[in-house]
Each structure stands twice: as structure tokens, then as C-alpha cells.
Amino acid sequence: MRFRNGIIIAMIAFVAFIVTMALVISSKDSELISEDYYIKEKSFNEDFEAQQRSADNKNPIIVENRENGIYFKNRSPLAVQNIDVTFIRMNDGKADFSIKNHDIKVLIPKRKFAKGNYEIQIRYKVKNIPFMQVTTWYYK
């Protein structure tokens, strides 16, 4: 009789655990599901082509880590225009931010950043042709 009651209690506890986990998981937002999948797929292909153009030109924009901030430098003769920089913090979407129409010779102060690992997406145009570079940066 005791063994049977133990098995029943264990099964009820297991089912309660599974139901609780299902409720917790379903209450969280998922970034994997997208309503506009086809639009994002087109954007992905355009980004891939822009990254390839940048790689073909040996990634002309470099990121310099300075004592008081982060600085972008053009190391090629390309006439870079309309720089948009997006900082994506790994594992923390709330710390992400973007700077649109950024001048390449402007220093971005470190006080804008939370400590951690960032993916930096640099989008720019050369003769109205889009380019994109992706690099990582660690802020200590």
C-alpha cells in the first residue's frame, strides 16, 4: 500500500512539474516566430549581398577601441556615406541601440554601453550601393 501511494504521488508531482513548465514557457515571448517571415527573408538576402560587397573590399571600416569611447575609421579610398551603426548586446535585447546617419569621424562615448559583448552591424553606402560589416566588440 505504501509503495503504491509513493508512485501515485511521484506521478502527480511529475505531471504538475510538466504543466508548470509548459505554462512558464508559453508565457515568454519568442523571437523565433515572425509574422513577416518573407519580408525578413528578403532583408536577409540583401544583408548577405551587402556583407559580400564589404568583404570584397576588405571591410574598409575598422572599429577602434579608445580609452573614452569607440571610434570608426575608414581605411580605404571608398567614399563612404550614410553610416548606420547598430549595437546588439548578446543575451540582453534591452541594451541594444542604433545610431542613424552617423559621421564616421565621431567618437561614441563608452557611457552609452553596458558592460558585455556586442555585435556591431555597420551599414553604409558607397555610390548608393549598400554595404554591411559585422564585427564583435567586448566592453569591459
N, C-alpha and C positions, 0 to 999 in steps of 0.2 A: 504494500500500500504506500509506503513512504517513497519508494523508487518511482512509482507511477506519478505521484504528486510532484516530485522533483522534475521529471521530464515535462509534465504539463506546464509548470512554472517557467522552465527554461524556454519552451516553445513560445509561450505568451510573451516573455521578455524579448525574444528574438524578433517576433512579429512587431512588437512595439518599437524596437530599435529600427527596423526596416521602414516602418511607416514614418517615424520621426525623421529619418534621413531623407526620405522621399519628399516630405514637406519642406525641409530646410533647403534642399537642392532646387526644388521648383520655385521657391520664393526668391531666389537670387536671379539677378539679371544675367543673361548670357550674351556675350558679344559675338558668339559664333553663328548666331541666327540673324540673317539680314533680310529685310523686306525687299530691298532694292538690289538683289544679287546681280542682275545682269548689268546694271549701271556700274556697280563696283568692279565687275569683271572687266568691263571696257576700260575703266580707270586704271586697273591693274596692268592691263596690256600697254596702255600709254605710258605708265610709270616705268615699266620694264624697258620700253624702247628709249625713253629719256635717260635711264641709267646706262644703257648700252652706248648711247651717244657720248655721255660723260666719260665712260671707261675708254672709249675710242680716243678721246682727247686727253687721256691720262689724268682724269679727275683734277681739273685745274684749280678748284677751290680747296684750300687747306685750312684746318682748324688749329689755331694757336692758343694754347692754354697759358694765359698770363697770370701774374700774381693777383690782379684786381678784377679779372674778368676773362671772357673768351672773345677771341678776335678771329675774323675770317680774312683770308688773304688769297688774292688771285695770282697764281704763279705762272700764268700763260699769257700770251698776247691776245687772247679772245676778249672781245668787248662784252663783258657780262652785264646783263640788265635785269631789273625786276627780281631781286633775290627775295625769296620767301623761305624762312627758316622755321622748322617745326622741331621742338624738343619733346621727345617721348620718353617719359621716365618708366623704366622697367618695373612692373608689378605695382604701379601707382598711377592710375589714369588721372587722378585729380591734380597731379603735379605737371601734367602736360601743358605746353603753351606754344603759341606761334607768334612770329613776327613777320608781318607782311611788308613788302616793298622796302626792304632793309638796305641801307647803304653798306657796301662791303667793307668800308673803312671805319665802321663804328664799333666800339667796344661794348659788349653786353656784360653788365656787372654781375658778379657772382652772387649777389644778394637775391637775385631773381630765382636762384636754383635751390632746391632741396638737395641734401647730400644723397648721392646714389649714382647709379649707372643710367646714362641717357643714350638713346638713339637719336642722332641728329639727321634730319632729312633736309637737304638744301636743294631747293628748286630755283632755277633761274633760266633766263632766255639769252640766246645769242642769235642775233638777226631774226628774232621772233620764232626761233625753233626752241622747244622746251628741252631742258637738261635737268637731270636729278642725280644727286650724290647722296649716299647714305653712309654715315660713319658712327662709331660709338665713342662716348666720352664719359669718363668717370670723374665725378666731383667728390673730393674727399672732405 
